Amino acid sequence: MSHEEIMKIVDDTVKNGTKEIHIVSSHNPFVTPQWYLEIFKMIKQKYPFLHIKAMTAAEIDYLKRKHALSYEQTIDLMINYGVDSMPGGGAEIFDESIREKICKGKVSSENWLKIHELWHKKGRFSNATMLFGHIEDRSHRIDHILRIRNLQDISLQNKQSDTSAKQGVSLGKNELKCGFNAFIPLVYQRDNNYLKIDGILGSQEILKTIAISRLLLDNIPHIKAYWATSTLNLALIAQEFGADDLDGTIENESIQSSAGAKSKNGQSKSDFIELIQTSGLVPVQRDSLYNEIKIYN
């Protein structure tokens, strides 16, 4: 899309009350880093209240390899041009033998973690993801989660905010000064890709993975059951298994839906509220940093 096309989408979505713009895709070899930086700047200048979540660690790594920008340079430019937080994409599964088969050529697990550590050192928040339900096994998931936990401890210590983590006390909402705000286990979508997976990951296994994530990650305040990859109904059940977030309504979802998820056109806010209430839970609208905007009693 051109800058003009992107701004038209932003203009339209702001009218609907959107609080966050999530931008990824800078693996394009024909586009310069400045092209991406300029669209961040255009959005922030016109709508300073919008939270811009942009540029995964995989993209930052690609810019280093393609355009010789150091990780530190790219991060500084992102902040200067208006990026507020970093998404967790590109993590997949950290085990390098698995990465060799599912995402060869993408950022290494070591560099993914390094980039997020550098981002946290700037006093910024990011998310962490894990793609599961493909060729990995449970040991790979546990290894992945523990590496996330370890980096969160490091980031908290770097900002002298590690008291809760050291004492083993679960962090409450908005207690972080930087680091991972949320962990997002993403259920692998099987359509339209080259991996031939036998069998579908069952609901019980998905819920177990979310529950174990919550138990192990006592230093990360939020666990997101991303409804776009697990279905809304299962994501609601996951709120009883350690998750506390569904993600947003999403106006245009083009990643998971291209691989078979039924999330292309998002979900209406009224449906969200009704489904949460009928599940016996309280709907809370949040912003990107988990500040509560409105409680629907």
Secondary structure, DSSP 8 states (H G I E B T S, - for coil): --HHHHHHHHHHHHHTT--EEEE-----TTS-HHHHHHHHHHHHHH-TTSEEEE--HHHHHHHHHHH---HHHHHHHHHHTT--BB--TT-S---HHHHHHHSTTS--HHHHHHHHHHHHHTT-EEEEEEEESSS--HHHHHHHHHHHHHHHHHHHHHTT--HHHHHT----TT--SSEEEEEEEEE---TTSS----S---HHHHHHHHHHHHHH-TTSSEEB--HHHH-HHHHHHHTTTT--B-----S---SSGGGT-S-TT---HHHHHHHHHHTT---EEE-TT--EEEE--
